[in-house]
């Protein structure tokens, strides 16, 4: 079984072929959600880390690359759950249904003429309203299509130009651009957090918007300039701000213009299970077969399923010239025949998977020890 250290109370099913161990008990892999790993000592036994979710701000990717540790995440596993919450938020911000329900609950049993009171909670429809979807990845593309199905006039803008996301979106989404920013009734954020998207909702951006716009943030808190948003709410530029991140720095006097949730986007049983299934699948494929798909720092590599009766050698090295010749030469001198070889590289990482025929495991072990001593070798293991 694959030895794995887990964080954030991740619960594995009984049938999962992973053995849970502590970080100090030589794990081969780590499964993590939000736990910050940046200041933790990563053991030499570690080959892979997988974030059960999409964000990797809590994982020291560069440090992992230097140590030859593959980093994975599970983008898209929570996309449908976030999409459904965004659809709720669009309707909630327009119709005030939860506010009305809260008023009924608080006044339960009192003799109130609710038919007369309902005018306080009059809202607007979202059909035919213009919405700008910023970020056209897994979540953004699903949100855009859902909005189209709801009869909205949908525009898409992606500061990162994610072509894979755009290809999944109906043509109507791509007709708009940032040039008509003052026409939108709704703006919803779904890009990845990077230099281009940090504080993308800025003072200059907000000043150009249509007065009374509703802004939704189900991506990252850092994409909205808090001071600018507070000012826009106070001045009435923004009718309502809906965020999946609680920020108590907003004045209590703005509470009627705010809907804040405690990061509920992926908080469904289905999303959590999909993410865990994807994460365990990636770890098992990598550790048991050397297969890589969707790593954040390693190249994709598909060497096929490891067959019984053969040893499979996996080498992670610095991506510098001559490395393949070095370790293949060592194997040859040690009478270890390579029957199947796959090599891929990505930026700083070279990655090779070799199926070998050997007279004995001793010959393989001797060759492995010799390869380990070579400069530029980051990790080597036998499956």
Phi and psi in degrees as a GROMACS rama.xvg file:
@    title "Ramachandran Plot"
@    xaxis  label "Phi"
@    yaxis  label "Psi"
@TYPE xy
-78.4756  129.63  UNK-2
-85.8624  122.362  UNK-3
-133.829  135.846  UNK-4
-95.0975  136.172  UNK-5
-123.243  151.656  UNK-6
-129.878  167.202  UNK-7
62.9297  31.1816  UNK-8
57.4663  33.9794  UNK-9
-64.3732  127.881  UNK-10
-107.562  119.129  UNK-11
-91.2501  143.669  UNK-12
-65.6393  153.675  UNK-13
-58.7128  -29.9082  UNK-14
-82.4569  -5.23588  UNK-15
-71.2683  127.529  UNK-16
-79.9653  50.3578  UNK-17
-124.131  137.146  UNK-18
-101.162  119.811  UNK-19
-80.0988  125.189  UNK-20
-133.873  168.385  UNK-21
-79.7099  164.219  UNK-22
-63.9571  -23.8749  UNK-23
-93.8415  11.2076  UNK-24
-115.722  37.4817  UNK-25
55.2081  55.428  UNK-26
-70.2142  150.101  UNK-27
-88.8469  -22.3585  UNK-28
-148.591  163.082  UNK-29
-127.885  135.099  UNK-30
-111.108  128.708  UNK-31
-145.28  150.185  UNK-32
-106.274  -94.3542  UNK-33
-100.571  -6.40388  UNK-34
-55.8555  132.76  UNK-35
-80.3892  115.663  UNK-36
-96.8474  -0.490152  UNK-37
-64.7345  -30.2542  UNK-38
-106.053  10.9116  UNK-39
-92.7346  149.645  UNK-40
-82.0558  119.636  UNK-41
-89.8058  119.643  UNK-42
-67.5962  155.241  UNK-43
-64.9467  -20.477  UNK-44
-73.6353  -10.507  UNK-45
-79.7911  129.849  UNK-46
-111.13  -24.7254  UNK-47
-154.435  149.735  UNK-48
-128.745  134.246  UNK-49
-127.541  126.137  UNK-50
-82.7673  120.867  UNK-51
-80.7078  76.293  UNK-52
153.963  -167.454  UNK-53
-105.981  -39.5306  UNK-54
-68.7835  137.911  UNK-55
-122.913  21.6013  UNK-56
-61.4184  -22.811  UNK-57
-92.5188  3.58286  UNK-58
-114.714  129.409  UNK-59
-79.0848  79.0574  UNK-60
-59.557  -44.4889  UNK-61
-62.7369  -43.1544  UNK-62
-61.9216  -41.2614  UNK-63
-62.9431  -40.8857  UNK-64
-60.7484  -43.3905  UNK-65
-64.2192  -29.1083  UNK-66
-95.221  0.55954  UNK-67
76.0467  29.3394  UNK-68
-102.815  124.865  UNK-69
-77.1328  139.16  UNK-70
-116.901  129.603  UNK-71
-125.081  161.337  UNK-72
-143.114  -176.635  UNK-73
-128.555  64.2743  UNK-74
-62.675  142.409  UNK-75
92.475  -16.8186  UNK-76
-64.9977  -31.1994  UNK-77
-102.507  6.75019  UNK-78
-58.4768  -45.7925  UNK-79
-66.1426  -38.8484  UNK-80
-63.5868  -42.5261  UNK-81
-65.6728  -43.4689  UNK-82
-55.5721  -46.7532  UNK-83
-63.1686  -37.4439  UNK-84
-69.7189  -35.3586  UNK-85
-64.5624  -42.7481  UNK-86
-60.3526  -43.4731  UNK-87
-58.5793  -45.4191  UNK-88
-63.2294  -39.5071  UNK-89
-59.0014  -46.106  UNK-90
-70.8768  -40.8224  UNK-91
-61.9848  -45.3128  UNK-92
-65.0041  -25.5788  UNK-93
-91.0673  -33.2778  UNK-94
-108.256  -16.4466  UNK-95
60.2668  30.3962  UNK-96
-64.8406  -41.7015  UNK-97
-67.114  -34.9959  UNK-98
-64.7692  -43.0856  UNK-99
-64.9056  -42.1961  UNK-100
-64.0672  -36.9127  UNK-101
-64.6321  -39.0783  UNK-102
-64.8273  -40.8409  UNK-103
-62.5106  -43.5549  UNK-104
-63.1645  -43.6004  UNK-105
-66.9229  -26.9646  UNK-106
-110.216  24.4363  UNK-107
-59.5484  130.53  UNK-108
91.8303  -13.1318  UNK-109
-83.3265  152.621  UNK-110
-84.8146  81.3282  UNK-111
-114.971  134.979  UNK-112
-82.4021  87.4723  UNK-113
-66.3474  -27.302  UNK-114
-62.8321  -32.3484  UNK-115
-81.019  -31.9974  UNK-116
-72.5167  -22.759  UNK-117
-62.4906  -20.7597  UNK-118
-63.8099  -21.9008  UNK-119
-65.8088  -23.4281  UNK-120
-111.888  21.7603  UNK-121
-62.8789  135.413  UNK-122
-124.315  -159.612  UNK-123
-129.957  156.887  UNK-124
-80.2964  157.414  UNK-125
-99.0051  -14.8284  UNK-126
-60.5038  138.688  UNK-127
71.5648  0.710814  UNK-128
-82.4151  150.753  UNK-129
-89.8811  130.833  UNK-130
-128.06  136.656  UNK-131
-104.959  121.198  UNK-132
-100.196  112.755  UNK-133
-96.6302  116.793  UNK-134
101.687  112.015  UNK-135
-115.434  40.973  UNK-136
-88.3006  -148.156  UNK-137
-56.3904  -48.6669  UNK-138
-77.6583  -49.6037  UNK-139
-57.7768  -40.7776  UNK-140
-65.9075  -38.1176  UNK-141
-69.333  -38.5387  UNK-142
-63.3465  -44.5411  UNK-143
-60.092  -45.0105  UNK-144
-67.4863  -36.3265  UNK-145
-63.8389  -40.0678  UNK-146
-66.3021  -37.2454  UNK-147
-60.9801  -43.314  UNK-148
-64.9331  -25.3205  UNK-149
-86.3513  1.94228  UNK-150
87.4645  14.9809  UNK-151
-83.8354  159.674  UNK-152
-93.1868  101.083  UNK-153
-101.811  133.315  UNK-154
-124.072  148.572  UNK-155
-125.458  141.973  UNK-156
-143.062  129.12  UNK-157
-126.267  108.575  UNK-158
-65.6059  -18.4112  UNK-159
-99.8111  -1.6103  UNK-160
50.3784  60.8686  UNK-161
-84.4468  96.0544  UNK-162
-64.755  -32.2336  UNK-163
-64.9049  -35.1615  UNK-164
-70.1567  -42.6999  UNK-165
-62.4557  -32.5909  UNK-166
-68.2658  -18.1308  UNK-167
-94.8159  1.09981  UNK-168
-104.373  142.114  UNK-169
-60.3941  150.687  UNK-170
-55.3722  -35.7988  UNK-171
-58.6163  -28.1488  UNK-172
-66.8975  -29.3299  UNK-173
-90.3454  6.4258  UNK-174
-78.2684  -25.6828  UNK-175
-90.1625  171.226  UNK-176
-155.52  178.618  UNK-177
-67.5728  -12.8324  UNK-178
-67.5709  -27.4285  UNK-179
-109.043  44.1904  UNK-180
-61.4022  -26.665  UNK-181
-80.9605  4.46716  UNK-182
-99.7417  -11.9645  UNK-183
-82.3854  140.784  UNK-184
-88.7044  -27.4667  UNK-185
-135.968  146.079  UNK-186
-133.15  129.745  UNK-187
-126.762  136.085  UNK-188
-102.331  130.135  UNK-189
-147.68  22.2145  UNK-190
-85.1882  173.429  UNK-191
-76.1187  152.858  UNK-192
-83.5357  121.354  UNK-193
-154.768  -170.998  UNK-194
-61.4842  -34.0353  UNK-195
-73.5324  -26.4727  UNK-196
-108.051  -11.7552  UNK-197
-63.6242  126.829  UNK-198
56.2803  36.2746  UNK-199
-64.1256  -30.1002  UNK-200
-90.0705  92.1678  UNK-201
-112.424  -179.868  UNK-202
-59.8158  -47.7756  UNK-203
-61.647  -38.0429  UNK-204
-66.4452  -47.4126  UNK-205
-65.7121  -35.1714  UNK-206
-66.242  -21.1335  UNK-207
-92.2498  -3.84849  UNK-208
-81.5078  159.21  UNK-209
-64.2  134.544  UNK-210
-64.7327  133.456  UNK-211
92.4615  11.3344  UNK-212
-66.1571  151.544  UNK-213
-111.053  128.738  UNK-214
-116.028  132.322  UNK-215
-117.117  133.65  UNK-216
-126.112  99.854  UNK-217
-116.725  26.9498  UNK-218
-108.942  -79.5913  UNK-219
-146.188  140.705  UNK-220
-56.8873  -37.2913  UNK-221
-68.6472  -5.62624  UNK-222
-79.8267  -11.5361  UNK-223
-115.429  126.391  UNK-224
-72.4308  107.652  UNK-225
-59.1784  -43.9569  UNK-226
-62.0589  -43.3835  UNK-227
-64.0335  -40.5239  UNK-228
-66.2704  -42.3024  UNK-229
-59.2704  -44.2483  UNK-230
-64.7155  -41.0604  UNK-231
-66.1964  -36.5782  UNK-232
-67.75  -43.2232  UNK-233
-63.9833  -36.8424  UNK-234
-84.8738  -8.82541  UNK-235
85.8088  5.36322  UNK-236
-60.4358  -44.5232  UNK-237
-104.332  123.824  UNK-238
-72.7543  -40.5966  UNK-239
-156.151  144.596  UNK-240
-118.478  119.789  UNK-241
-110.081  122.064  UNK-242
-132.225  143.468  UNK-243
-90.2359  20.6785  UNK-244
-137.745  122.994  UNK-245
-75.9115  128.881  UNK-246
-134.071  100.524  UNK-247
-77.4942  1.16357  UNK-248
-74.9032  -15.3607  UNK-249
-69.4822  138.837  UNK-250
-61.9861  143.681  UNK-251
-60.7866  -23.3467  UNK-252
-72.3651  -11.9582  UNK-253
-99.1492  5.601  UNK-254
-59.4936  -31.2142  UNK-255
-71.9399  -13.95  UNK-256
-104.791  5.89082  UNK-257
-121.022  140.723  UNK-258
-128.307  112.972  UNK-259
-122.187  132.064  UNK-260
-117.952  150.661  UNK-261
-83.7155  57.9073  UNK-262
56.9912  62.4549  UNK-263
-96.0556  -0.199012  UNK-264
-50.6478  -47.0403  UNK-265
-100.71  9.09767  UNK-266
-85.5562  64.1435  UNK-267
-129.944  153.358  UNK-268
-59.0528  -41.2081  UNK-269
-66.1847  -43.8001  UNK-270
-65.7053  -42.8591  UNK-271
-62.5421  -39.8192  UNK-272
-69.6227  -41.4838  UNK-273
-60.869  -44.011  UNK-274
-63.6156  -42.5226  UNK-275
-66.7033  -40.7945  UNK-276
-61.7806  -43.9034  UNK-277
-64.1778  -42.4402  UNK-278
-64.9821  -48.0828  UNK-279
-65.1343  -36.0544  UNK-280
-62.4653  -43.3711  UNK-281
-65.6888  -41.8308  UNK-282
-63.7769  -46.4551  UNK-283
-64.7716  -41.1197  UNK-284
-61.3669  -42.0042  UNK-285
-71.7763  -48.9524  UNK-286
-71.8868  -42.4029  UNK-287
-84.0819  -26.1429  UNK-288
-129.945  -10.7236  UNK-289
79.6437  10.4211  UNK-290
-80.5619  139.063  UNK-291
-128.792  128.075  UNK-292
-142.448  120.633  UNK-293
74.6228  35.2418  UNK-294
-78.4391  153.151  UNK-295
-83.3945  -18.692  UNK-296
-136.224  -7.03663  UNK-297
-111.387  155.076  UNK-298
-73.9373  152.526  UNK-299
-64.8573  141.242  UNK-300
-155.459  128.75  UNK-301
-125.598  89.579  UNK-302
-82.8439  0.908893  UNK-303
87.1625  173.878  UNK-304
-73.6315  133.744  UNK-305
-67.6821  129.133  UNK-306
-91.5365  150.183  UNK-307
-69.3164  153.985  UNK-308
88.7369  -5.84595  UNK-309
-126.294  150.191  UNK-310
-91.3127  142.684  UNK-311
-116.283  119.708  UNK-312
-99.546  127.965  UNK-313
-114.087  123.884  UNK-314
-120.263  128.823  UNK-315
-113.932  123.159  UNK-316
-137.818  165.319  UNK-317
-64.8847  140.31  UNK-318
-80.8855  76.8917  UNK-319
-128.158  153.9  UNK-320
-60.6239  145.764  UNK-321
90.8821  -6.46987  UNK-322
-66.2479  -42.6852  UNK-323
-61.573  -42.7919  UNK-324
-62.7068  -36.5604  UNK-325
-61.5451  -55.248  UNK-326
-80.8883  -26.1051  UNK-327
-70.3155  -33.3951  UNK-328
-65.3632  -39.7193  UNK-329
-63.6247  -41.9089  UNK-330
-63.4307  -41.2185  UNK-331
-63.721  -43.5964  UNK-332
-64.566  -28.4759  UNK-333
-87.8526  11.8238  UNK-334
62.5721  30.9595  UNK-335
-103.104  111.48  UNK-336
-87.596  128.792  UNK-337
-87.0782  115.191  UNK-338
-95.2826  -21.4512  UNK-339
-151.445  132.856  UNK-340
-138.103  131.671  UNK-341
-132.856  132.225  UNK-342
-133.896  135.085  UNK-343
-137.159  160.094  UNK-344
-144.518  155.697  UNK-345
-152.839  115.67  UNK-346
49.3272  -107.183  UNK-347
-86.86  -7.77799  UNK-348
-111.619  129.971  UNK-349
-107.86  139.745  UNK-350
-138.247  123.277  UNK-351
-128.755  140.897  UNK-352
-126.121  124.996  UNK-353
-129.607  124.173  UNK-354
-89.7275  130.079  UNK-355
-126.402  147.747  UNK-356
-105.927  129.343  UNK-357
-137.838  151.986  UNK-358
-66.5292  -29.3088  UNK-359
-159.304  159.604  UNK-360
-64.8623  -25.9489  UNK-361
-59.7662  -41.3005  UNK-362
-63.1794  -40.1752  UNK-363
-64.3999  -45.3683  UNK-364
-61.9128  -40.2794  UNK-365
-63.0723  -43.2071  UNK-366
-65.2413  -40.316  UNK-367
-61.0247  -44.6399  UNK-368
-60.5833  -38.5287  UNK-369
-67.8198  -40.4173  UNK-370
-65.7883  -39.4229  UNK-371
-56.7153  -32.0066  UNK-372
-78.2977  -7.75803  UNK-373
-78.2582  142.315  UNK-374
-63.931  139.077  UNK-375
95.5017  -9.29786  UNK-376
-82.3088  123.128  UNK-377
-97.2894  -43.0523  UNK-378
-147.898  145.528  UNK-379
-148.74  138.534  UNK-380
-152.163  161.873  UNK-381
-116.452  128.347  UNK-382
